[in-house]
């Protein structure tokens, strides 16, 4: 599967809209993506290779944010094709190494799941997503620039007593698979580490 850059929401301007929604913006208040998480009792650990940087949600709401720039680089530089030993054709966005929670600093990694870490390309890193229990939220089909912020807004507004609200902030990740091919009908799975 090859996802075209025009197929997703990854221009810098659009990504700022996405990031605003990801982390607490009320831009999409009232538009419930109607997702019900399923809980994976045990997700095995796996490794992702890609480009990474430390960032914060506050930074992502400015022109200094890295997430939109990373998506642009991913497509403009053909970075997915440069990752050896890919386990599948999916693109993964990983949020890990949280300083505290979604309000603090974290590492953002954009890349692909790999079978092994031999020959990590220069300028890329390998990170292991830890084994654990994850709540899996699946977006409704729609434009990525809308469905991704909607699902994160729902996740971040959950009480600790709700499934998916009991986050552990070790690692969370988004999966962009074959359902992300159509830019107007994108479906994304968001895995959130829980207690």
ROSE-468471 format. One line per field, with one value per residue: x, y, z of N, C-alpha, C, CB in turn; residue number from 1; residue in three letters. Coordinates in Angstrom, 3 decimals, decimal comma, padded with zeros to 6 digits, m for minus. Glycine has a CB too. Example, Ala and Ser with C-alpha at 12.3 -4.5 7.8 and 13.67 -1.06 7.14 Angstrom:
// residues 2
nX = (013,190 012,850) $
nY = (m005,690 m002,250) $
nZ = (007,800 007,080) $
caX = (012,300 013,670) $
caY = (m004,500 m001,060) $
caZ = (007,800 007,140) $
cX = (013,200 012,900) $
cY = (m003,300 000,030) $
cZ = (007,800 007,870) $
cbX = (011,308 014,084) $
cbY = (m004,473 m000,598) $
cbZ = (009,046 005,725) $
n = (1 2) $
res = (ala ser) $
This chain:
// residues 195
nX = (000,837 000,534 000,433 m000,530 000,860 m001,011 m003,208 m003,590 m003,656 m001,431 m000,131 001,609 m000,077 m002,595 m001,863 m001,465 m004,061 m004,932 m003,276 m004,127 m006,662 m005,949 m004,971 m006,711 m008,094 m011,125 m012,227 m013,629 m015,706 m018,630 m018,851 m018,943 m016,917 m018,044 m016,828 m016,085 m013,962 m012,036 m010,520 m007,308 m006,094 m003,424 m000,907 001,739 005,214 006,836 008,949 009,584 010,855 011,982 011,645 012,282 011,501 011,671 008,884 006,153 002,667 001,929 003,962 003,378 001,194 002,141 004,153 006,557 006,165 006,744 005,394 003,693 005,681 007,213 005,451 005,331 008,023 008,175 006,750 007,797 010,533 010,450 010,648 009,574 010,074 012,786 013,209 014,476 013,581 010,812 007,823 005,265 003,018 002,064 001,879 003,136 002,497 004,026 003,722 005,698 007,866 006,900 007,048 005,328 002,368 m000,117 000,104 002,713 006,193 007,085 008,202 007,898 007,459 007,658 007,058 007,709 006,726 009,078 010,821 013,306 016,118 018,305 020,547 019,546 018,517 020,558 019,924 017,556 015,738 015,339 012,693 011,224 007,956 006,331 005,234 001,926 m001,260 m003,745 m006,115 m008,102 m009,016 m011,132 m011,487 m014,302 m015,122 m013,807 m012,573 m009,122 m008,039 m010,106 m011,094 m008,936 m008,237 m010,707 m010,922 m008,736 m009,479 m011,715 m010,479 m008,757 m010,596 m011,787 m012,902 m010,888 m011,995 m013,178 m013,015 m009,988 m009,505 m007,838 m005,018 m001,509 000,679 003,075 003,443 001,708 m000,037 m000,725 m002,259 m001,910 m003,287 m004,391 m006,891 m006,489 m006,115 m007,949 m008,453 m010,755 m012,237 m010,875 m009,828 m008,641 m006,745 m006,244 m004,095 m004,017 m002,080 m003,002 m003,903) $
nY = (m001,171 002,177 005,305 008,349 011,672 013,676 012,461 012,615 014,654 016,389 018,910 021,737 023,782 022,482 020,467 021,844 022,443 019,860 019,150 020,951 019,923 017,402 017,738 018,930 021,137 022,871 022,961 021,015 020,453 018,826 017,234 014,148 011,401 008,963 006,582 003,466 002,108 m000,873 m003,294 m004,476 m007,219 m007,950 m006,527 m007,322 m006,343 m004,217 m002,892 000,319 002,113 005,269 008,839 011,081 013,295 015,394 016,982 019,183 019,583 022,242 023,413 022,213 023,609 025,811 027,467 026,224 023,572 020,038 017,859 018,201 018,963 016,654 014,806 015,977 015,703 012,902 012,114 013,803 013,165 010,479 008,683 006,341 004,321 004,070 002,697 m000,244 m003,766 m003,743 m004,628 m004,553 m002,692 m000,447 002,899 004,291 006,420 007,325 008,117 008,700 008,191 010,008 012,936 013,608 013,581 013,956 016,682 017,377 017,161 014,966 012,208 012,170 009,918 009,023 006,612 003,244 m000,074 m002,580 m005,676 m006,243 m004,395 m004,001 m002,087 000,658 003,561 006,490 009,352 008,453 006,742 003,912 002,698 000,944 m000,083 m000,671 m003,847 m004,447 m003,485 m002,173 000,290 000,414 002,712 003,381 005,452 007,139 006,924 009,480 012,795 012,954 015,141 015,840 013,501 012,455 014,494 014,521 011,979 011,969 014,085 012,997 010,847 012,272 013,525 011,635 010,285 009,026 006,652 005,488 003,189 003,385 005,836 005,481 005,991 005,187 006,485 005,517 004,637 005,511 005,002 005,664 004,034 003,933 002,402 000,399 001,519 004,200 005,200 006,667 010,026 011,379 009,559 008,428 006,058 005,604 003,843 004,263 003,469 003,305 003,228 001,579 001,081) $
nZ = (000,000 m000,812 000,481 m000,634 m000,431 m000,840 000,035 002,734 005,719 005,915 005,505 006,814 007,797 007,981 009,725 012,081 012,749 013,228 015,404 017,300 017,812 018,698 021,237 023,143 022,062 021,567 019,129 017,805 019,429 020,489 018,263 018,231 017,636 017,903 018,860 020,311 022,527 022,117 024,186 024,260 025,759 026,006 024,349 022,337 022,554 020,176 017,564 016,220 013,514 012,539 012,101 014,764 017,491 020,393 021,821 022,692 023,461 023,525 021,995 019,559 018,715 017,550 015,033 015,386 015,806 015,398 014,320 011,995 010,196 010,166 008,910 006,390 005,591 005,603 003,317 001,248 001,236 000,897 003,080 004,284 002,425 002,744 005,061 006,271 006,551 007,131 008,850 007,894 005,743 006,951 008,303 011,237 013,980 016,841 020,238 022,910 025,808 027,723 029,717 031,796 031,343 028,727 028,719 029,083 028,041 025,342 023,282 019,823 017,285 013,958 011,611 010,659 011,576 012,374 011,602 012,606 013,978 012,381 010,475 010,761 009,199 008,639 010,584 011,502 014,134 016,340 018,239 020,917 021,327 024,235 025,573 026,725 028,102 026,047 025,078 022,254 019,963 017,300 014,599 013,101 009,605 007,535 006,625 007,279 008,639 010,243 011,589 013,082 015,041 016,357 017,523 019,298 020,938 022,165 023,564 025,315 026,887 028,432 031,558 034,293 035,126 032,955 030,164 028,586 029,685 031,763 031,457 031,033 030,045 028,826 026,189 023,258 020,186 016,712 013,979 010,587 008,121 005,305 005,299 005,364 002,881 001,313 001,268 002,034 003,408 005,586 007,985 011,202 013,624 017,046 019,558 022,957 025,771 028,738 032,250) $
caX = (000,000 001,249 m000,440 m000,021 000,849 m002,250 m004,285 m003,744 m003,830 m000,157 000,536 001,841 m001,278 m003,606 m001,412 m001,712 m005,461 m004,983 m002,653 m005,043 m007,695 m005,371 m004,589 m007,559 m008,837 m012,574 m012,652 m014,540 m016,626 m019,960 m018,782 m018,458 m016,601 m018,818 m015,955 m016,107 m012,692 m011,912 m009,333 m006,432 m005,599 m001,971 m000,272 003,166 006,086 007,335 009,870 009,282 011,986 011,538 012,200 011,751 011,918 010,941 007,982 005,051 001,442 001,974 004,832 002,703 000,188 002,861 004,916 007,726 005,779 007,476 004,572 003,347 006,918 007,603 004,600 005,780 009,293 007,908 006,354 008,709 011,820 010,236 011,308 009,092 010,790 014,177 013,273 014,612 013,005 009,462 006,959 004,043 003,005 001,427 002,633 002,808 002,890 004,169 003,922 006,329 008,793 006,182 007,610 004,272 001,167 m000,223 000,390 004,147 007,051 007,080 008,877 007,022 008,188 006,853 007,794 007,114 007,052 010,121 011,072 014,533 016,693 019,548 020,687 018,675 019,066 021,096 018,905 016,377 015,942 014,486 012,095 010,348 006,665 006,317 004,085 001,013 m002,689 m004,065 m007,466 m007,990 m010,092 m011,186 m012,230 m015,307 m014,539 m013,942 m011,293 m008,161 m007,856 m011,205 m011,284 m007,835 m008,431 m011,912 m010,678 m007,858 m010,259 m012,518 m009,571 m008,252 m011,685 m012,325 m012,537 m009,991 m012,770 m013,665 m012,059 m009,143 m009,204 m006,844 m003,780 m000,257 001,653 004,333 003,447 000,445 000,322 m001,743 m001,966 m002,427 m003,202 m005,065 m008,087 m006,082 m005,837 m008,886 m008,342 m012,063 m012,842 m009,796 m010,111 m007,386 m006,801 m005,384 m003,845 m003,664 m001,654 m003,850 m003,542) $
caY = (000,000 003,444 006,424 009,550 012,828 014,414 011,685 012,834 016,024 016,691 020,191 022,332 024,480 021,497 019,710 022,650 022,203 018,519 019,142 021,651 018,977 016,272 017,972 019,731 022,209 022,680 023,227 019,984 020,133 018,466 016,286 012,901 010,440 007,755 005,413 002,697 001,385 m002,263 m003,417 m005,612 m007,646 m007,901 m006,190 m007,642 m005,224 m004,180 m001,778 001,236 002,909 006,467 010,112 011,374 014,523 015,762 018,097 019,348 019,980 023,691 023,676 021,758 024,594 026,950 027,158 025,433 022,171 019,101 016,786 018,519 018,947 015,252 014,195 016,518 015,018 011,490 011,962 014,494 012,481 009,042 008,049 004,977 003,418 003,934 001,895 m001,677 m004,786 m003,394 m005,761 m004,414 m001,456 000,614 004,017 004,450 007,621 006,879 009,123 007,917 008,897 011,140 013,502 013,445 013,115 014,632 018,108 017,576 016,830 013,570 011,936 011,830 009,101 008,734 005,652 001,949 m001,227 m003,377 m007,038 m006,133 m003,053 m003,974 m001,050 001,823 004,631 007,690 010,359 007,788 006,037 002,758 002,733 m000,187 000,172 m001,740 m004,739 m003,978 m003,432 m000,983 000,544 000,716 003,564 003,427 006,627 007,026 007,344 010,902 013,459 012,728 016,353 015,915 012,311 012,271 015,345 014,124 010,798 012,356 014,911 012,050 010,139 013,181 013,988 010,514 010,220 007,904 005,437 004,961 002,423 004,303 007,018 005,091 005,957 005,040 007,393 004,886 004,768 005,488 005,062 005,694 003,140 004,352 001,215 000,538 002,350 005,602 005,534 007,669 011,186 011,821 008,472 007,835 005,421 005,481 003,207 004,872 002,556 004,080 002,371 001,738 000,309) $
caZ = (000,000 m000,837 000,789 m001,283 000,450 m001,011 000,620 004,160 006,180 006,507 005,290 008,118 008,250 008,377 010,894 013,267 013,068 013,803 016,718 018,191 018,203 019,406 022,616 023,993 021,426 021,531 017,759 017,344 020,514 020,039 017,150 018,812 016,588 018,194 018,957 021,547 022,486 022,516 025,013 023,996 027,056 025,986 023,075 022,389 022,219 018,806 017,337 015,126 013,035 011,841 012,550 016,093 018,170 021,609 021,591 023,640 022,789 023,368 020,847 018,341 018,322 016,984 013,814 015,774 015,978 014,544 013,762 010,603 009,415 009,995 007,874 005,103 005,273 005,343 001,917 000,330 001,192 000,718 004,222 004,553 001,506 003,191 006,284 005,946 007,425 007,568 009,177 007,106 004,953 007,720 008,874 012,650 014,711 018,229 021,284 023,968 026,699 028,322 030,945 032,805 030,657 027,437 028,877 029,206 026,903 024,917 022,014 018,707 016,308 012,773 010,807 010,350 012,412 011,727 012,108 013,402 013,902 011,603 009,454 010,925 008,361 009,277 010,853 012,063 015,395 016,615 019,580 021,202 021,959 025,234 025,725 027,753 027,823 025,265 024,592 020,828 019,477 015,842 014,166 012,061 008,325 007,236 006,335 008,361 009,436 011,202 012,424 014,028 016,221 017,086 018,355 020,409 021,864 022,955 024,471 026,346 027,753 029,193 032,977 034,605 035,362 031,675 029,365 027,831 030,487 032,759 030,683 031,774 029,429 028,415 024,730 022,531 018,775 015,663 012,865 009,284 007,271 004,005 005,471 005,285 001,479 000,791 002,156 002,519 004,185 006,363 009,275 011,946 014,939 018,055 020,673 024,130 026,876 029,925 033,431) $
cX = (000,883 000,239 000,193 m000,090 m000,445 m003,419 m004,493 m003,683 m002,538 000,556 000,681 000,595 m002,340 m003,164 m001,591 m003,165 m005,608 m004,429 m003,522 m006,127 m007,154 m005,269 m005,408 m008,293 m010,319 m013,109 m013,669 m015,522 m018,003 m019,975 m018,139 m018,149 m017,256 m017,954 m016,142 m014,835 m012,873 m010,613 m008,569 m005,847 m004,073 m001,496 001,203 003,986 006,504 008,194 009,447 010,562 011,422 012,243 011,519 012,282 011,104 010,084 006,984 003,812 001,395 002,823 004,138 001,617 000,820 003,557 006,164 007,410 006,490 006,577 004,208 004,567 007,395 006,766 005,019 007,077 009,065 007,592 007,343 010,030 011,679 010,812 010,837 009,833 012,228 014,326 013,368 013,853 011,614 008,629 005,679 004,098 002,388 002,415 002,180 003,316 002,864 004,429 004,478 007,257 008,146 006,885 006,606 003,029 001,074 m000,002 001,885 004,890 006,965 007,892 007,829 007,879 007,242 007,638 007,013 007,575 008,056 010,258 012,331 015,145 018,043 019,476 019,675 019,282 019,552 019,980 017,606 016,754 015,022 013,990 011,196 009,084 006,479 005,062 003,196 m000,418 m002,991 m005,562 m007,297 m009,231 m010,024 m012,047 m013,369 m014,623 m014,781 m012,601 m010,355 m008,010 m009,011 m011,234 m010,162 m007,989 m009,655 m011,648 m009,764 m008,607 m011,108 m011,632 m009,157 m009,342 m012,287 m011,966 m011,663 m010,731 m013,283 m012,584 m011,295 m008,796 m008,120 m005,470 m002,543 000,869 003,033 004,493 002,014 000,829 m000,906 m001,301 m002,692 m002,218 m003,950 m006,327 m007,765 m005,800 m006,696 m008,909 m009,676 m012,763 m011,792 m010,337 m008,761 m007,652 m005,804 m005,316 m003,323 m003,311 m002,460 m003,372 m004,074) $
cY = (001,235 004,547 007,665 010,734 013,614 013,707 011,928 014,323 016,717 017,947 020,838 023,036 023,518 020,740 020,523 022,525 020,850 018,535 019,880 020,726 017,827 016,522 019,053 020,869 021,885 022,943 022,225 019,590 019,847 017,499 015,006 011,913 009,083 006,497 004,759 001,873 m000,099 m002,347 m004,667 m006,011 m007,596 m007,647 m006,522 m006,395 m005,335 m002,940 m000,984 001,995 004,101 007,698 010,493 012,692 014,675 016,969 018,186 019,737 021,489 024,063 023,305 022,710 025,873 026,510 026,330 023,952 021,266 018,110 017,044 018,477 017,515 014,565 014,697 015,828 013,565 011,266 012,594 013,769 010,969 008,218 006,627 003,973 003,171 003,076 000,423 m002,545 m004,444 m004,654 m005,741 m003,079 m000,273 001,716 004,131 005,783 007,240 008,087 008,360 008,796 010,157 011,624 013,357 012,820 013,881 016,139 018,410 017,211 015,329 013,448 011,548 011,114 008,760 007,787 004,385 000,901 m002,086 m004,745 m007,069 m004,762 m003,006 m002,838 000,089 002,964 005,829 008,719 009,775 007,096 004,825 002,880 001,526 000,310 m000,982 m002,606 m004,165 m004,032 m002,109 m000,912 000,980 001,480 003,590 004,608 006,243 007,379 008,838 011,490 013,328 013,952 016,574 014,712 012,096 013,199 014,947 012,950 011,128 013,230 014,015 011,341 011,046 013,704 012,868 010,614 008,988 006,586 004,794 004,134 003,394 005,568 006,758 004,925 005,865 005,908 006,775 005,033 004,683 005,534 005,047 004,771 003,645 003,178 001,459 001,388 003,846 006,037 006,674 008,868 011,671 010,779 007,707 007,233 005,174 004,753 003,912 003,906 003,387 003,125 002,649 000,832 m001,102) $
cZ = (000,000 m000,589 000,203 m000,332 000,337 m000,351 002,099 004,470 006,545 006,011 006,663 008,635 008,734 009,616 012,170 013,699 013,753 015,216 017,720 018,688 019,012 020,893 023,280 023,328 021,449 020,121 017,265 018,439 019,942 018,878 017,657 017,702 016,823 018,188 020,306 021,549 022,776 023,298 024,606 025,341 027,108 024,565 023,233 022,061 020,750 018,651 016,109 014,794 012,270 012,357 013,859 016,613 019,442 021,288 022,734 022,850 022,574 022,146 019,540 017,871 017,790 015,692 014,117 015,967 014,986 013,807 012,304 009,690 009,169 008,918 006,493 004,669 004,885 003,871 000,949 000,167 001,015 001,860 004,494 003,676 001,953 004,446 005,909 006,946 007,949 007,788 008,348 006,368 005,692 008,100 010,324 013,166 016,183 019,125 022,478 024,806 027,291 029,582 032,090 032,166 029,345 027,521 028,974 027,933 026,612 023,639 020,995 017,673 015,171 011,887 010,556 011,348 011,661 012,383 012,966 013,148 013,196 010,593 009,572 010,114 009,171 009,422 011,399 013,362 015,447 018,043 019,727 021,886 022,947 025,169 026,816 027,281 027,125 024,998 023,138 020,387 017,955 015,438 013,234 010,743 008,107 006,889 007,534 009,243 010,413 012,138 013,429 015,229 017,033 018,020 019,529 021,413 022,752 023,989 025,630 027,270 028,600 030,673 033,232 034,794 034,073 030,992 028,476 028,594 031,516 032,106 031,570 031,207 029,269 026,909 024,227 021,060 017,878 014,546 011,624 008,331 005,963 004,108 005,432 003,853 000,944 001,731 002,711 003,381 004,973 007,659 009,941 013,263 015,841 019,233 021,838 025,262 028,125 031,055 033,359) $
cbX = (m000,953 002,002 m000,673 m000,808 002,021 m002,534 m004,032 m002,667 m004,732 000,702 m000,270 003,001 m001,837 m003,882 000,058 m001,356 m006,332 m004,201 m001,261 m005,662 m008,392 m004,014 m003,151 m006,769 m008,353 m013,270 m011,468 m013,763 m016,691 m020,697 m017,981 m019,490 m015,108 m019,943 m014,476 m017,399 m011,715 m011,930 m009,703 m005,299 m006,091 m001,365 m000,493 003,510 007,335 006,167 011,314 008,112 012,956 010,042 012,013 012,095 011,743 011,913 007,253 005,386 000,230 002,538 006,149 002,106 m000,712 003,896 005,316 008,317 004,276 008,467 003,306 002,695 008,012 007,465 003,095 005,988 010,251 006,751 004,993 008,967 012,595 010,845 011,091 007,563 010,787 014,763 012,032 016,099 013,915 008,780 006,617 002,765 002,254 000,791 002,399 003,396 001,935 005,320 002,570 007,111 010,079 004,732 007,990 003,917 m000,128 m001,569 m000,310 004,681 008,525 005,629 009,953 006,321 008,766 006,477 009,087 007,468 005,771 011,461 011,206 015,552 016,840 019,795 020,565 018,512 018,024 022,286 018,616 015,781 015,686 015,248 011,296 011,067 005,461 006,443 004,532 001,366 m003,530 m003,285 m008,234 m007,812 m009,992 m011,745 m011,300 m016,549 m015,138 m014,558 m011,515 m006,810 m007,714 m012,527 m011,407 m006,485 m008,555 m013,021 m010,066 m006,614 m011,152 m013,208 m008,323 m007,551 m012,771 m011,813 m013,811 m009,197 m013,934 m014,121 m012,778 m009,815 m010,450 m007,267 m003,686 000,171 001,767 004,372 004,336 m000,521 001,234 m001,977 m002,382 m001,710 m003,776 m005,418 m008,770 m004,853 m006,043 m010,319 m007,682 m012,944 m013,600 m008,715 m010,940 m006,750 m006,498 m005,917 m002,825 m004,819 m000,173 m005,322 m004,054) $
cbY = (m000,003 003,657 006,572 009,849 013,725 014,623 010,257 012,076 016,044 015,570 021,120 023,307 025,340 020,515 019,299 024,118 022,267 017,521 019,768 022,847 018,451 015,954 018,325 020,262 022,433 023,608 023,231 018,767 021,284 019,679 016,877 012,309 010,271 007,604 005,800 001,790 001,986 m003,252 m003,461 m005,265 m009,053 m009,206 m004,665 m008,795 m005,192 m004,189 m002,289 002,222 002,055 006,634 011,232 010,257 015,769 016,061 017,949 020,422 019,524 024,360 022,899 020,399 024,919 027,520 028,452 025,987 022,017 018,342 016,619 019,896 019,752 014,498 014,513 018,058 015,086 010,990 012,563 015,898 012,774 008,590 008,875 004,874 003,994 005,300 002,154 m002,087 m005,016 m002,475 m005,755 m004,506 m001,682 000,037 005,377 003,303 008,857 005,838 009,908 006,734 009,272 010,749 014,996 014,815 013,317 014,363 018,634 016,769 017,251 013,049 010,816 013,110 007,801 010,039 005,318 001,517 m002,049 m002,639 m008,040 m007,276 m002,494 m005,338 m001,669 002,221 005,088 008,276 011,126 006,769 006,975 001,407 004,056 m001,237 000,267 m001,149 m006,208 m002,574 m003,586 m000,977 001,646 m000,586 005,008 002,095 007,617 007,957 006,520 011,654 014,959 012,336 017,563 016,026 011,095 012,520 016,792 013,765 009,671 013,102 015,919 011,005 009,642 014,342 014,622 009,200 010,181 008,214 005,747 006,109 001,323 004,669 007,504 003,783 007,185 003,587 008,647 003,383 003,669 006,695 003,906 007,142 001,677 005,672 m000,026 m000,837 002,009 005,837 004,317 007,070 012,308 012,177 007,515 008,885 004,070 006,884 001,671 006,291 001,420 005,027 002,561 001,429 000,984) $
cbZ = (001,205 m002,191 002,326 m002,564 000,145 m002,479 000,399 004,944 007,346 006,304 004,284 008,051 007,140 007,233 010,733 013,005 011,797 012,932 016,659 017,493 016,998 018,853 022,688 025,054 019,987 022,554 016,841 016,870 021,542 019,665 015,940 019,796 016,483 017,186 018,742 021,667 023,481 021,274 026,514 022,935 027,370 026,542 022,680 021,407 023,153 017,769 017,171 015,502 012,129 011,976 011,468 017,065 017,248 022,803 020,240 024,737 023,590 024,646 020,982 018,566 019,498 018,007 013,101 017,044 015,829 015,370 014,585 010,524 010,132 011,319 008,133 005,196 006,468 006,217 001,704 000,814 002,452 m000,585 005,446 004,308 000,089 003,449 007,190 005,923 008,580 006,536 010,667 008,012 003,669 008,972 008,069 013,474 014,400 018,364 021,647 023,369 025,939 028,647 030,740 033,456 031,537 026,838 030,106 030,356 027,180 024,706 022,163 018,097 016,962 012,003 011,467 008,924 012,783 011,774 010,938 013,052 015,281 010,884 008,106 012,448 007,367 008,459 009,602 011,058 016,606 016,393 019,823 022,081 020,888 026,611 026,067 028,172 029,135 023,939 025,470 019,988 020,074 015,246 013,479 012,344 007,148 008,410 005,983 007,794 008,522 010,469 011,554 013,336 015,801 016,109 017,517 019,881 021,093 022,026 023,708 025,700 026,913 028,623 033,874 035,853 036,265 030,751 028,510 026,553 031,179 033,461 029,804 031,771 030,248 028,828 024,064 022,943 018,420 015,132 013,195 008,757 008,000 003,443 006,788 006,143 000,620 000,627 001,428 001,355 003,265 006,669 009,107 012,208 014,853 018,500 020,278 024,539 027,162 029,584 034,677) $
n = (1 2 3 4 5 6 7 8 9 10 11 12 13 14 15 16 17 18 19 20 21 22 23 24 25 26 27 28 29 30 31 32 33 34 35 36 37 38 39 40 41 42 43 44 45 46 47 48 49 50 51 52 53 54 55 56 57 58 59 60 61 62 63 64 65 66 67 68 69 70 71 72 73 74 75 76 77 78 79 80 81 82 83 84 85 86 87 88 89 90 91 92 93 94 95 96 97 98 99 100 101 102 103 104 105 106 107 108 109 110 111 112 113 114 115 116 117 118 119 120 121 122 123 124 125 126 127 128 129 130 131 132 133 134 135 136 137 138 139 140 141 142 143 144 145 146 147 148 149 150 151 152 153 154 155 156 157 158 159 160 161 162 163 164 165 166 167 168 169 170 171 172 173 174 175 176 177 178 179 180 181 182 183 184 185 186 187 188 189 190 191 192 193 194 195) $
res = (unk unk unk unk unk unk unk unk unk unk unk unk unk unk unk unk unk unk unk unk unk unk unk unk unk unk unk unk unk unk unk unk unk unk unk unk unk unk unk unk unk unk unk unk unk unk unk unk unk unk unk unk unk unk unk unk unk unk unk unk unk unk unk unk unk unk unk unk unk unk unk unk unk unk unk unk unk unk unk unk unk unk unk unk unk unk unk unk unk unk unk unk unk unk unk unk unk unk unk unk unk unk unk unk unk unk unk unk unk unk unk unk unk unk unk unk unk unk unk unk unk unk unk unk unk unk unk unk unk unk unk unk unk unk unk unk unk unk unk unk unk unk unk unk unk unk unk unk unk unk unk unk unk unk unk unk unk unk unk unk unk unk unk unk unk unk unk unk unk unk unk unk unk unk unk unk unk unk unk unk unk unk unk unk unk unk unk unk unk unk unk unk unk unk unk) $
